[in-house]
């Protein structure tokens, strides 16, 4: 899926673009709103969890000054997760969903912009191309352990339950899977 020259920063930036695209489609009322929202929750869970468990964890341990750059991003990520949980609790058919979605989209966009203008340039200066490419491999592994949308006829399978779970539960399960992968693979 990825290529050998892919690095974590480019991959995370591409995920930001994917999430912004899904948000635009949701705000425009395109396609199936519930399906788009479910896909956005899944992608955001993969993205934020991989950042926390791979990028932020390694950077905070290894780079002088990383904590001052990353700590505000963690606060933003927490706010984004809770806004997402609020959207989920409302449901896509709730009359306030679209208004809250606009607020959520603004919070996510600001967070992504802060990462792209503050955190990512810092990481490029602090870590080698080789390290950033290794992180991309770890991020791709995180994507593989994350749930995808179940088949429409999957019924009440574990996978169906996982992707229809509240967003914070999805984040927790992806985090657990990433930690298990890291432990198994010695990272």
C-alpha positions as CSV (number, residue, x, y, z in Angstrom):
1,X,0.0,0.0,0.0
2,X,2.8,2.4,0.9
3,X,6.1,2.9,-0.9
4,X,9.6,2.6,0.4
5,X,10.2,6.4,0.3
6,X,7.0,7.2,2.3
7,X,7.6,9.0,5.5
8,X,5.4,9.4,8.6
9,X,4.9,13.2,8.0
10,X,3.7,12.8,4.5
11,X,1.4,9.9,5.5
12,X,-0.1,11.9,8.4
13,X,-0.6,14.9,6.1
14,X,-2.3,12.7,3.6
15,X,-4.6,11.4,6.3
16,X,-5.4,15.0,7.3
17,X,-6.5,15.6,3.7
18,X,-8.6,12.5,3.7
19,X,-10.4,13.6,6.9
20,X,-10.9,17.1,5.5
21,X,-12.4,15.6,2.4
22,X,-14.8,13.4,4.4
23,X,-15.8,16.5,6.4
24,X,-16.4,18.5,3.3
25,X,-18.6,15.7,1.9
26,X,-20.5,15.4,5.3
27,X,-21.1,19.2,5.4
28,X,-22.3,19.2,1.8
29,X,-24.7,16.4,2.5
30,X,-23.2,14.1,-0.1
31,X,-23.6,10.4,-0.1
32,X,-24.8,8.4,2.9
33,X,-24.2,10.6,5.9
34,X,-24.0,7.7,8.4
35,X,-21.5,5.8,6.2
36,X,-19.3,8.9,5.8
37,X,-19.4,9.6,9.5
38,X,-18.5,6.0,10.3
39,X,-15.6,6.2,7.9
40,X,-14.4,9.5,9.4
41,X,-14.5,8.0,12.9
42,X,-12.5,5.0,11.8
43,X,-9.9,7.1,9.9
44,X,-9.6,9.6,12.8
45,X,-9.2,6.8,15.3
46,X,-6.4,5.3,13.2
47,X,-4.7,8.6,12.6
48,X,-4.8,10.0,16.1
49,X,-4.0,6.7,17.8
50,X,-1.0,6.1,15.5
51,X,0.2,9.7,16.2
52,X,-0.1,9.2,20.0
53,X,1.3,5.7,20.1
54,X,4.1,6.0,17.5
55,X,5.0,9.6,16.6
56,X,4.3,11.5,19.8
57,X,5.6,8.7,22.1
58,X,8.9,8.4,20.3
59,X,9.4,12.1,19.8
60,X,8.7,12.9,23.4
61,X,11.3,10.3,24.5
62,X,13.9,11.3,22.0
63,X,13.8,14.9,21.0
64,X,14.7,17.8,23.2
65,X,11.9,20.4,23.2
66,X,9.3,17.9,21.8
67,X,7.1,18.1,24.8
68,X,6.5,21.8,24.4
69,X,5.5,21.2,20.7
70,X,3.4,18.1,21.3
71,X,1.6,18.9,24.6
72,X,-0.7,21.5,23.0
73,X,-1.5,19.1,20.1
74,X,-2.5,16.5,22.7
75,X,-4.9,19.0,24.3
76,X,-6.4,19.7,20.8
77,X,-6.7,16.0,20.0
78,X,-8.5,15.4,23.2
79,X,-11.0,18.2,22.4
80,X,-11.5,16.8,18.9
81,X,-12.2,13.3,20.3
82,X,-14.8,14.6,22.7
83,X,-16.4,16.8,20.0
84,X,-16.6,13.6,17.9
85,X,-18.1,11.7,20.7
86,X,-20.7,14.4,21.1
87,X,-21.6,14.2,17.4
88,X,-21.9,10.4,17.7
89,X,-24.2,10.8,20.7
90,X,-26.4,13.2,18.8
91,X,-26.6,10.9,15.7
92,X,-26.5,12.0,12.1
93,X,-30.2,12.6,12.0
94,X,-30.3,15.0,14.9
95,X,-31.3,18.5,14.0
96,X,-28.1,19.9,15.7
97,X,-25.8,17.5,14.0
98,X,-24.9,19.7,11.0
99,X,-24.2,22.7,13.3
100,X,-22.0,20.7,15.6
101,X,-20.3,19.1,12.6
102,X,-19.3,22.6,11.4
103,X,-17.8,23.3,14.9
104,X,-16.0,19.9,14.9
105,X,-14.6,20.5,11.4
106,X,-13.2,23.9,12.5
107,X,-11.6,22.3,15.5
108,X,-10.1,19.5,13.5
109,X,-8.9,21.8,10.7
110,X,-7.2,24.1,13.3
111,X,-5.5,21.1,15.0
112,X,-4.3,19.7,11.6
113,X,-2.9,23.1,10.6
114,X,-1.1,23.4,13.9
115,X,0.5,19.9,13.4
116,X,1.4,20.8,9.8
117,X,3.0,24.2,10.6
118,X,4.5,23.5,14.1
119,X,4.9,19.9,14.9
120,X,5.7,18.3,11.5
121,X,8.6,20.8,10.7
122,X,10.0,20.2,14.2
123,X,9.9,16.4,13.6
124,X,11.6,16.8,10.2
125,X,14.5,18.7,11.8
126,X,14.8,16.4,14.8
127,X,14.6,13.0,13.1
128,X,16.4,11.4,10.1
129,X,14.6,10.5,6.9
130,X,15.2,6.8,7.8
131,X,13.5,7.2,11.2
132,X,10.5,9.0,9.6
133,X,10.3,6.2,7.0
134,X,10.3,3.6,9.8
135,X,7.5,5.5,11.5
136,X,5.5,5.3,8.3
137,X,5.8,1.5,8.5
138,X,4.5,1.5,12.0
139,X,1.7,3.9,11.0
140,X,0.7,1.5,8.2
141,X,0.7,-1.4,10.7
142,X,-1.7,0.6,12.9
143,X,-4.0,1.1,9.9
144,X,-4.0,-2.7,9.3
145,X,-5.1,-3.5,12.9
146,X,-7.9,-0.9,12.8
147,X,-11.4,-1.9,11.9
148,X,-12.9,-1.1,8.6
149,X,-16.5,-0.9,7.7
150,X,-18.3,-4.2,8.0
151,X,-20.2,-5.7,5.1
152,X,-23.8,-4.5,5.2
153,X,-24.9,-8.1,5.9
154,X,-22.3,-8.7,8.6
155,X,-25.0,-8.5,11.3
156,X,-23.9,-8.4,14.9
157,X,-20.3,-9.6,14.4
158,X,-17.5,-8.3,16.6
159,X,-16.3,-6.1,13.6
160,X,-19.8,-4.7,13.1
161,X,-20.0,-3.9,16.8
162,X,-16.5,-2.3,16.7
163,X,-17.2,0.1,13.9
164,X,-20.6,1.1,15.2
165,X,-19.2,1.6,18.7
166,X,-19.0,5.1,20.2
167,X,-15.9,6.9,18.9
168,X,-14.0,6.9,22.2
169,X,-14.4,3.1,22.3
170,X,-13.1,2.8,18.7
171,X,-10.1,4.9,19.7
172,X,-9.4,2.7,22.8
173,X,-9.6,-0.5,20.7
174,X,-7.3,0.8,18.0
175,X,-4.9,2.0,20.7
176,X,-4.9,-1.5,22.3
177,X,-4.3,-3.1,18.9
178,X,-1.4,-0.7,18.2
179,X,0.2,-1.4,21.6
180,X,-0.2,-5.1,21.0
181,X,1.4,-4.8,17.6
182,X,4.3,-2.7,19.0
183,X,4.9,-5.2,21.8
184,X,4.8,-8.2,19.4
185,X,7.1,-6.5,17.0
186,X,9.5,-5.1,19.6
187,X,8.9,-1.4,18.9
